[in-house]
Every structure is written in structure tokens, then in C-alpha cells.
Amino acid sequence: MNYSRRPQRQRQENAYGNIMKYISLLMVLLYFGFGLYILLSSPQQIPFPKEFKYILGGLLLFYGFIRFVRAYQQYFKKPRRDEEE
């Protein structure tokens, strides 16, 4: 009998965490990409006033940055010794 195998529930939670890590990074890339697209697009591509494009593109870039920081802290940052329980 193999006693070193992890329980099924723990493996499922670990797989879910890995999937969410990559989905979070994908969303960061989408927000950055769409923000840059709006900022750099010509008036023929997106017929919005310049001010609206700057505001919307800037907000998308800012939100993408916030999502990146949160994903980094949640999925990639190793806990310090004094934070572990």
C-alpha cells in the first residue's frame, strides 16, 4: 500500500490553485493589452473622443497592474516565516 500519496481533495485544491494562477495572469495580460489597444488605436478603429480613450485606456492599465499585484501576492509570493502559522 502506498501511504505517501496525498489525499484526493488536496490534489484537487492544488490543481484548482494552479488553474486560477494562470487564469489570473491571462486576465492581467488581457487588461494590459486592451488598455494599450485603446490608447494606441486610431480614430477610425475606435471612434471615441481622445479624452475618453485616455481615461478608459489608463483605467484598464491601472486595473491590470492592480490585478497583477494581487495575483503575485496570492500565488507567487512565498510567505515569510513570521507569517506562517
Number of C-alpha atoms within 10 A of each C-alpha: 4 5 6 6 8 9 9 8 9 10 12 11 11 11 12 11 14 13 11 14 16 13 13 18 15 13 14 22 17 15 20 21 16 17 24 16 15 22 20 14 13 12 12 7 10 14 10 13 9 14 9 12 20 17 14 16 22 17 15 22 22 15 16 22 16 13 18 19 13 13 19 15 12 13 14 11 9 11 10 7 7 6 7 7 4
